[in-house]
């Protein structure tokens, strides 16, 4: 909790890249949810 963040350009660039990667991974996950849901319903026989 008492962690101090480094303000050097290298660490700031790495942090920005990690944030961008996390946002992209979340977007992919959200995009796959409907596909997985439809697949599940088709497998169970509800659609």
C-alpha positions as CSV (number, residue, x, y, z in Angstrom):
1,X,0.0,0.0,0.0
2,X,2.8,2.4,0.8
3,X,4.4,1.7,-2.5
4,X,6.1,4.7,-4.2
5,X,6.0,4.9,-8.0
6,X,9.1,5.6,-10.0
7,X,8.8,8.7,-12.2
8,X,11.5,7.8,-14.7
9,X,10.5,7.8,-18.4
10,X,11.2,4.1,-18.7
11,X,8.8,3.1,-15.9
12,X,6.1,5.6,-17.1
13,X,6.3,4.1,-20.6
14,X,6.1,0.5,-19.2
15,X,3.1,1.5,-17.1
16,X,1.3,3.0,-20.1
17,X,2.0,-0.1,-22.2
18,X,0.7,-2.4,-19.5
19,X,-2.5,-0.3,-19.1
20,X,-3.1,-0.4,-22.9
21,X,-2.5,-4.2,-22.9
22,X,-5.0,-4.6,-20.1
23,X,-7.6,-2.6,-21.9
24,X,-7.1,-4.6,-25.1
25,X,-7.4,-7.9,-23.2
26,X,-10.6,-6.7,-21.5
27,X,-12.1,-5.6,-24.9
28,X,-11.3,-9.1,-26.4
29,X,-12.9,-10.8,-23.4
30,X,-16.1,-8.6,-23.7
31,X,-16.3,-9.4,-27.4
32,X,-16.1,-13.1,-26.8
33,X,-18.8,-13.3,-24.2
34,X,-21.7,-13.3,-26.6
35,X,-20.0,-16.0,-28.8
36,X,-19.5,-18.2,-25.8
37,X,-23.0,-17.7,-24.6
38,X,-24.6,-18.6,-27.9
39,X,-22.3,-21.6,-28.2
40,X,-23.4,-22.8,-24.7
41,X,-27.1,-22.3,-25.5
42,X,-26.7,-24.2,-28.8
43,X,-24.9,-27.1,-27.0
44,X,-27.6,-27.3,-24.4
45,X,-30.3,-27.1,-27.1
46,X,-32.0,-23.9,-26.0
47,X,-31.6,-22.1,-29.4
